[in-house]
């Protein structure tokens, strides 16, 4: 099987997508809006997780964002805002916004076979009143991201259903894949004797050092 290399050079079998796929139905096309409506607001009020896609000079980034229901707040029909909370301090998404303000937000809803996607233009802010409105446990974030919506749509949940994403048997139990400590050891960033200690510290931090 011939696979194109990183330069894109390869066999001349690039698919003609217009021949392979039908056009989306009129109903689907009309369901793509440039502003938020009541149905979107209802989903945002229960949303606890989304993936944020950004782009910059160093490349692309997609990173997870999570919080209590409604942690992404709807300012009005054209804007949403969310806080930045502690992570690995790579802050690639925020650095990318300095170069390219385009963002994509893909929301997952545990138990539901539907996704919500928001595309827009984003900016960072440290406006005190806005940060205060996003506080968790009386702790305001350092930075918030305001997204001006340019496109919003619902995705069907076929991918979640194919993956049996919300089914109990799909849950990956301990011992199936290497732990965080074991991965670090395989990268030679720590010794085998430190694996259990790192795993215990990670399990504690990921649950208690959220904000």
N, C-alpha and C positions, 0 to 999 in steps of 0.2 A: 504494500500500500504506500503510495507516494504522498508525502505530507509536505506542504510548503514550509520553507525555512523561515527564520525570523525576519528576513527581508521581504517576505511575501512572495518570493519566487517559487514556483512549483508547477504542477500540471495545469493545463488550461481547461479545468473543469469547474470553474467558478459558477455556482448555480445562478440561474435567472429566477430571482425570487418572485417576480411578477407572474411568471409562468407556473411556478410551483404552488403559490398561495393565492386564494381568492381575496378580493378586497374586503375589508371589514364592513359589516352591515351598516345601514344608515342609522339604526338604533345605537350601535356601539359608537359610531362617529359623533352622534349628537350628545352622547353621554359624557364626552370629554369637554370639560368646561374650563374657563379661565378665571373662575372665582369659586369660593366655597359657598355651599348651600346648606340647608338644615340637615340633610342626610349626612353630609361630610362632618358637620359639627357633632352629630350624634356618635359617629365612630371615633372622632378625636377625643371625646369625653371619656371613652373607655379604653383608649389606646395605651398600651404599656411598653411597646417596643417598636422600633423602626431601624432600618439601615440607612445611613446617610452616604450618598455618593458625591464626590467632588473631583475636581481636576486642577492640576497646576503644572508648573514647569518641570517638576520632578516626576510627573506621571499622574496616575489615577489613584483614588483611595475610596474604599468603602468601609465604613466602621459602624458598629452597633451603638444604639442609644436606647436606654431604658429608664423607667421610672414608674411612679404610681399612676393609676388611671388619670388621664387628662394632663399628663406632664408636658405635652405639647399643647400650648394654649393658643386658642384662636383669638387674635386681636380684633379682626373684622373680616369681612368677606374676602379680603385680598391679602391678609397677612396672618402668619402664625409665628410663634416664638418658642424657643426651648433653651434650657440652661445647659452649660457645659459643666460636667462633674468629673472628679478625679478618675484618671485612667493610667495609661502608661507614659504620659507626658510627651508622646511623639507629636501630639496636636497637629497632625498632618491636615486634617480637614480645615482647621482654622487658618493654617498657613496657606493652604491652597486658595482660600477665599481672598487673600491679598492679591492674587494674580488672575483668578477667574471666579466670578461670583455665581456661576451656575451651580445648582444643586439638584439632586434627586432624593426623594424620601420615600422609602417603601415600608409600609406598616404591615405587621403581622398581628393577627388577633387569635390568641390561643383558643382552640375549639371551633373556630369558624373557618369555613373554606372560602374565604374572600380576602383580597388584599386591597389596600388603598395606596395610591401613588400620588405624590405631590411633586411637581417640578417647579422650579422657580429661580429667583435671584436672591442671594443672601448677603447680609452684612452683619458684622459683629458689633456689639454695643456693650458699654459699661454704664449705661444710664441708670442711676441709683434706684429710681422708683420701679423701673422695669425689673431690675435684678431682685429687688425686695419682693416683688409679686411672684417670683419663681423660687423663693426660699424653701428649703426642706429642713425641717427640724430647727427652725429659726436661723438657719445658715444660708445666706444668699450665695449664689455662684459668683465666680470671678468675672465671667463673660457670658453673654447670651447671644444667640443667633436669631435674627429676624429674617424670615423668608417671605418675599413678595411672590405670591402664587401666580404662575403663568399658565399652568396646566394641572388639572386634577381629574383623576379617573379611578374607577374601581376595576381591579383585575379579577377574573374568575379564579376559583380556588383549585383548579385541576392539578397544579403542581403540588400543593399541600396534600391533596387527596392521593395522588400517585405515591407520594413519600410516606403516606400514613402518618403525617407529622404529629398529629395530636393523639394517636393511638398509643395506649400503654405499652404494647410490645415493641414499639419503635424507640422507646427510651433506652439509651446506651448506658449500661451498668458499669460498675467499677471493674477494672481488670481487662476490659476489652481493648483499650488503647493505652499508650504510655501516659503516665501522669505528668503534670507540669514539671515536677522535679526530675523525672526520668528523661524528659525531653531536654531539659537544661544540661543534664549529665551527658546525654548523647552529643550535645554541641560542645562538650568539654568546657562548660562554663562553671561546673562544680564537680566535686568528687562523689562517688557512689555513696559514701558515708553520709553525705549531706542531703540525699534525696528525700528521706522521710521527714527531715526537719523542714525543708522547703515546701513539701506537700502540705504539711500541717499549717505552716505560716500562710500559704496561699489560701487554703480552705477557710481560715479565719478571716483574712483580709477581704476576700471577695464577698463575704457576707456582712461584715461589720464596718468596713471602711468605705462606705458608699458615698458619703458626702464630706 
